[in-house]
Amino acid sequence: MEFRQSLSQRIIIAFALMSALVAGTFAVGIIATVHLVEEKLISAGLGGDLQRLLLMDNGAEWNHRPKPSQLFYFSGGRGDFALPKDLRHLDPGFHEVFRDQLSYHAMVEVVDGRRYVPRKDQSEFEERERVLFAVVAVGFVLALALAVFLGWTLARRVMAPVIRLARQVRHRDQLLGLAPPLAPDYAADEVGELAVAFDATLGRLRDTLTRERLFTSDVSHELRTPLMVLASSCELLLESPSLDQRSRSQVERISRACEEMRELVQTFLMLARAQHEDASMSPTVTLSTVAEGLISLWREPIEAKGLKLIYDPGNPLDTRYNATFLHAVMGNLLRNALHYTDTGFIRLTLEASGFVVEDSGVGIPEEKRQAMFQPFVRGSEKRGEGLGLGLSLVQRICDSQGWRVTLTTMEPNGCRFRVELAPADV
């Protein structure tokens, strides 16, 4: 699962990481510098004491009694100056020596075969280091907290115009022709340039929507007249007693095609006007009414193909839905089942707030199920005379009405389309 942060969160994280990197670098540098300087100072101090000891003509004449924190040792020394065993094998130079829980600094130098070792307790040095570590740690935490606060504050100020622009763009009123432009509300910066780009894009989108509405309206009106002429002509021909059976079948086929085209034109027209037309003006019907009408319409062609049509009326609610849309969805699913089923059955089952269309046809592979709802996509069998718009139209209608359509596979073969209908607005 991909984890995505908002732009504000990214700004805060960037500030925190940058501050952590800078403060951490400074902290490490300070600690390392202090440690190195104190080590150099201690080494120089021990070296100076050692040189004063070596300037003595006779080491036995050394009468200095060192501080409790500092001692001197040399080969052959006695008493306090006797060289301990743990210092006898150290190489010349500066060393850190540990005894029990304490640590010491020691400087070893060999002159004329004699080993001289001044030793100094570093407890005071370690205490200063602990104080320094605490101060650096507190400074690091404060710097990190300040960075987070500054990042949060700056992120709010920086993102405020972007969030405002996003809300304006998301608002549906921006698609209206009378919507004011966005660019004048923003400064001449990157956000302003983005607002200008949105204005141009929204303008083109408004023009496209306007052309689409005009085209849909004009085409629907232009198609209705010839369709009515065809339907009337078919009715007159069917009433003619001189029409033989073969011709009558052809005329009935033309009549059915005209009726389907009329319903299709009406469906597309309502979809195009769905955004600005009152839904209450459209006729509504119950689920049972549409199902019974389509069953009577499709029973003959389904049984003529040698298939069994099964209708389970169930116990649906008396909720009323848009007649045109419900008729188009159920009719297209039944038509799809007829095209892709050669043997077996087609079943229509009504549920409380939806319906299921099942068939024993060729089925749809899992990798192609989602694509079947795209325009101009047809099954591998490519049956029927359609252009692959049936399931696409079903998906489009369901999206516009808040309905939900799902496709699953039946065993051993076939498809199951389930449509869940949202309650109609009343």
Beta strands, then each sheet from edge to edge (+ up, - down):
strand 1: 70-74
strand 2: 93-99
strand 3: 102-111
strand 4: 114-121
strand 5: 284-286
strand 6: 308-312
strand 7: 320-322
strand 8: 345-351
strand 9: 354-359
strand 10: 404-409
strand 11: 415-420
sheet 1: 1+ 4- 3+ 2-
sheet 2: 5+ 7-
sheet 3: 6+ 8+ 9- 11+ 10-
end
